[in-house]
Amino acid sequence: MQLKDKVAFITGSASGIGKEIAIVFAKQGAKIVIADLNKEAADATAAELKATGAQAIGVAVDVTSEDQVNAAVEEGVAAFGGIDILVSNAGIQIVHPVEEFSFADWKKMLAIHLDGAFLTTKACLKHMYAQGRGGSVIYMGSVHSKEASMLKAPYVTAKHGLIGLCKTVAKEGAKHGVRANVICPGFVRTPLVEKQIPEQAKTLGITEEEVVKNVMLKETVDGEFTTTDDVAQVALMFAGFPTNALTGQSLVVSHGWFMQ
């Protein structure tokens, strides 16, 4: 029970990677705040966890709204007495060539990925510092935190930006025992990725099978998708690490797509 009695606030956790992290954390004894734009889905996921004996609540949050973020974090604190772990995971994807990207979509992408990470970090750090028992901030980056792919200018920009935010939080949080790290997955076959396959096929003029084989998985060592459990196990390692020895780091989980 690596996370016994720890309180984890996880954004975008009603589905996909975020939900898998919530499941793994709950099995390790954490109390879970399922924070998601979709309140009904958040409540349903919380109910699934409670059915296994875990403690969990669902809260509605638009991570681009400071008021909603603050309210959601306070709701988690009221329910469980604090916040020990933040997983900033909420995200979307929009694909276009740069010259066709609308400014509105650019701003929407950066707001969700970067503003959301900043706002949730700010709201949770206040409690982590005051509690005096340390904490862990985990950002969901991407292989695109390290390199680029076509059609994803704002996504790549935002994911690179998370590394800078992480490093700053790691330095500022150290004296409080708060660590910050970034997980950088390769392609994980979530609804977010499933949506991209036909979009990229249309934009690139190739088949969906070619998108998977020759675009998404071309640079992996084995042609395999990363799994949600792969990512969740890395999140568990970061969340449960006992000292500042592992902070300010970004770890790529991608079947060798990017090696550093």
C-alpha positions as CSV (number, residue, x, y, z in Angstrom):
1,M,0.0,0.0,0.0
2,Q,2.5,2.6,-1.2
3,L,-0.1,5.4,-1.1
4,K,-2.0,4.5,2.0
5,D,-4.1,7.4,3.1
6,K,-2.6,9.8,0.5
7,V,-5.1,12.0,-1.3
8,A,-4.8,12.2,-5.1
9,F,-6.4,14.8,-7.2
10,I,-6.4,13.5,-10.8
11,T,-7.7,15.6,-13.7
12,G,-9.3,14.1,-16.8
13,S,-9.7,10.9,-14.8
14,A,-13.1,9.7,-15.8
15,S,-11.6,7.8,-18.8
16,G,-8.3,6.8,-20.5
17,I,-5.0,7.3,-18.8
18,G,-6.3,9.3,-15.9
19,K,-8.9,6.6,-15.0
20,E,-6.2,3.9,-15.1
21,I,-4.0,6.0,-12.8
22,A,-6.9,6.4,-10.4
23,I,-7.5,2.7,-10.3
24,V,-3.8,1.9,-9.6
25,F,-3.6,4.6,-7.0
26,A,-6.7,3.4,-5.3
27,K,-5.4,-0.2,-5.1
28,Q,-2.4,1.3,-3.3
29,G,-4.5,2.9,-0.6
30,A,-5.0,6.4,-2.0
31,K,-8.1,8.4,-1.6
32,I,-9.1,9.6,-5.0
33,V,-10.6,12.8,-6.3
34,I,-11.9,12.1,-9.9
35,A,-11.8,15.6,-11.4
36,D,-13.3,15.8,-14.9
37,L,-15.2,18.1,-17.2
38,N,-17.9,15.5,-17.3
39,K,-19.4,15.3,-13.8
40,E,-21.6,12.3,-14.6
41,A,-18.6,10.3,-15.8
42,A,-16.6,11.5,-12.8
43,D,-19.3,10.3,-10.4
44,A,-19.5,7.0,-12.3
45,T,-15.8,6.4,-12.1
46,A,-15.8,7.3,-8.4
47,A,-18.7,4.8,-7.9
48,E,-16.6,2.1,-9.6
49,L,-13.7,2.7,-7.2
50,K,-15.9,2.8,-4.1
51,A,-17.4,-0.6,-5.2
52,T,-13.9,-2.0,-4.7
53,G,-13.6,-0.6,-1.2
54,A,-11.7,2.6,-2.2
55,Q,-12.5,6.1,-1.0
56,A,-13.3,8.3,-4.0
57,I,-15.4,11.3,-5.0
58,G,-16.2,12.8,-8.4
59,V,-15.9,16.6,-9.0
60,A,-16.7,18.7,-12.0
61,V,-13.9,21.0,-13.3
62,D,-13.0,22.9,-16.4
63,V,-9.2,23.1,-15.9
64,T,-9.1,26.4,-17.8
65,S,-11.3,28.1,-15.2
66,E,-9.4,29.4,-12.1
67,D,-12.7,29.5,-10.1
68,Q,-13.7,26.0,-11.0
69,V,-10.2,24.6,-10.3
70,N,-10.1,26.2,-6.9
71,A,-13.6,25.0,-6.1
72,A,-12.8,21.4,-7.1
73,V,-9.6,21.3,-5.1
74,E,-11.4,22.7,-2.1
75,E,-14.1,20.1,-2.5
76,G,-11.4,17.4,-2.5
77,V,-9.8,18.9,0.6
78,A,-13.1,19.1,2.4
79,A,-13.8,15.4,1.6
80,F,-10.5,13.9,2.5
81,G,-8.6,16.5,4.6
82,G,-5.9,17.5,2.2
83,I,-4.1,17.0,-1.1
84,D,-0.9,14.9,-1.3
85,I,-0.7,14.1,-5.1
86,L,-1.7,16.1,-8.1
87,V,-1.8,14.3,-11.5
88,S,-2.4,17.0,-14.1
89,N,-3.7,14.8,-16.9
90,A,-6.6,16.6,-18.6
91,G,-6.0,17.1,-22.3
92,I,-7.4,17.2,-25.8
93,Q,-6.0,17.0,-29.3
94,I,-6.6,19.0,-32.5
95,V,-4.6,18.4,-35.6
96,H,-4.0,20.8,-38.5
97,P,-1.0,22.1,-40.4
98,V,0.3,25.4,-38.9
99,E,-1.0,27.5,-41.7
100,E,-4.5,26.2,-41.2
101,F,-4.6,26.3,-37.4
102,S,-7.1,28.8,-36.1
103,F,-5.8,31.1,-33.4
104,A,-8.9,30.1,-31.3
105,D,-7.9,26.4,-31.5
106,W,-4.3,27.3,-30.6
107,K,-5.4,29.2,-27.5
108,K,-7.8,26.4,-26.6
109,M,-5.1,23.8,-26.7
110,L,-2.6,25.8,-24.6
111,A,-5.3,26.8,-22.1
112,I,-6.2,23.1,-21.4
113,H,-2.7,21.7,-21.3
114,L,-0.7,24.6,-19.9
115,D,-3.1,26.9,-18.1
116,G,-4.8,23.8,-16.6
117,A,-1.5,22.5,-15.3
118,F,-0.6,25.9,-13.8
119,L,-4.0,26.4,-12.2
120,T,-4.2,23.0,-10.6
121,T,-0.6,23.2,-9.4
122,K,-1.2,26.6,-7.8
123,A,-4.4,25.4,-6.1
124,C,-2.8,22.1,-4.8
125,L,0.6,23.5,-3.7
126,K,-1.1,25.8,-1.2
127,H,-2.4,22.7,0.6
128,M,0.7,20.6,0.2
129,Y,2.9,23.4,1.7
130,A,0.5,24.0,4.6
131,Q,0.2,20.3,5.4
132,G,3.9,19.9,6.0
133,R,4.0,16.3,4.8
134,G,5.4,16.9,1.3
135,G,3.7,15.9,-1.9
136,S,4.0,14.9,-5.5
137,V,3.0,16.8,-8.6
138,I,2.9,14.7,-11.8
139,Y,2.3,16.3,-15.2
140,M,1.1,14.2,-18.2
141,G,3.5,15.2,-20.9
142,S,4.2,13.2,-24.1
143,V,7.0,12.1,-26.3
144,H,6.0,15.4,-27.8
145,S,7.5,17.0,-24.7
146,K,10.9,16.0,-26.3
147,E,10.3,16.1,-30.1
148,A,7.7,17.1,-32.7
149,S,5.3,15.6,-35.1
150,M,3.5,17.2,-38.0
151,L,0.1,18.7,-37.5
152,K,0.4,19.2,-33.8
153,A,2.0,22.6,-33.2
154,P,0.1,23.7,-30.1
155,Y,0.2,20.2,-28.6
156,V,3.9,20.0,-29.0
157,T,4.4,23.5,-27.7
158,A,2.3,22.9,-24.6
159,K,3.9,19.5,-23.8
160,H,7.4,21.1,-24.1
161,G,6.1,23.8,-21.8
162,L,5.1,21.3,-19.1
163,I,8.8,20.4,-18.6
164,G,9.7,24.0,-17.9
165,L,6.8,24.3,-15.4
166,C,7.8,21.0,-13.8
167,K,11.4,22.1,-13.3
168,T,10.4,25.3,-11.6
169,V,7.9,23.6,-9.3
170,A,10.6,21.0,-8.4
171,K,13.0,23.8,-7.3
172,E,10.4,25.8,-5.5
173,G,8.8,22.8,-3.8
174,A,12.0,21.1,-2.6
175,K,12.1,22.9,0.7
176,H,8.5,21.7,1.4
177,G,9.3,18.1,0.3
178,V,7.1,18.5,-2.8
179,R,8.4,16.8,-5.9
180,A,7.4,17.4,-9.5
181,N,7.9,15.1,-12.5
182,V,6.6,14.6,-16.0
183,I,5.5,11.4,-17.6
184,C,6.0,11.4,-21.4
185,P,4.0,8.5,-23.0
186,G,4.2,7.5,-26.6
187,F,0.9,6.7,-28.3
188,V,-1.6,5.1,-26.0
189,R,-4.8,3.8,-27.6
190,T,-7.2,6.0,-25.7
191,P,-10.3,7.7,-27.2
192,L,-8.0,10.8,-27.7
193,V,-5.7,8.7,-30.0
194,E,-8.6,6.8,-31.7
195,K,-10.0,10.2,-32.8
196,Q,-6.7,11.2,-34.3
197,I,-6.4,8.1,-36.6
198,P,-9.1,9.1,-39.1
199,E,-8.2,12.8,-38.8
200,Q,-4.6,12.2,-39.7
201,A,-5.6,9.7,-42.4
202,K,-7.7,12.4,-44.1
203,T,-5.1,15.2,-43.7
204,L,-2.2,13.1,-44.9
205,G,-4.1,11.2,-47.6
206,I,-3.3,7.7,-46.3
207,T,-5.2,4.8,-44.8
208,E,-5.9,4.5,-41.1
209,E,-3.7,1.4,-41.0
210,E,-0.9,3.4,-42.5
211,V,-1.4,6.1,-39.8
212,V,-1.0,3.5,-37.1
213,K,2.0,1.7,-38.6
214,N,3.9,4.4,-40.4
215,V,3.1,7.5,-38.3
216,M,2.2,6.6,-34.8
217,L,4.3,3.5,-34.2
218,K,7.0,3.8,-36.8
219,E,9.7,4.9,-34.4
220,T,9.0,2.3,-31.7
221,V,11.2,-0.7,-31.2
222,D,8.4,-3.2,-31.5
223,G,5.4,-1.6,-33.3
224,E,3.4,-1.6,-30.1
225,F,1.2,1.0,-28.4
226,T,2.0,2.0,-24.9
227,T,-0.7,0.9,-22.5
228,T,-2.6,2.9,-19.9
229,D,-1.2,0.5,-17.2
230,D,2.4,1.3,-18.4
231,V,1.7,4.9,-17.7
232,A,-0.1,4.3,-14.4
233,Q,2.8,2.3,-13.1
234,V,5.2,5.1,-13.8
235,A,2.8,7.5,-12.1
236,L,2.8,5.2,-9.0
237,M,6.6,5.3,-8.9
238,F,6.7,9.1,-9.0
239,A,3.8,9.5,-6.5
240,G,5.3,7.0,-4.0
241,F,9.0,8.0,-4.2
242,P,10.1,8.9,-0.7
243,T,12.7,11.7,-1.3
244,N,13.7,14.7,-3.4
245,A,16.2,12.5,-5.2
246,L,13.6,12.0,-8.0
247,T,12.3,15.4,-8.8
248,G,12.4,17.7,-11.8
249,Q,12.6,14.7,-14.2
250,S,10.8,13.7,-17.3
251,L,10.5,10.0,-18.1
252,V,9.6,8.7,-21.6
253,V,7.3,5.7,-21.7
254,S,7.1,4.9,-25.4
255,H,8.4,1.5,-26.5
256,G,11.7,3.2,-27.4
257,W,10.2,5.8,-29.7
258,F,12.3,8.4,-28.1
259,M,15.5,7.4,-26.2
260,Q,17.5,9.8,-24.0
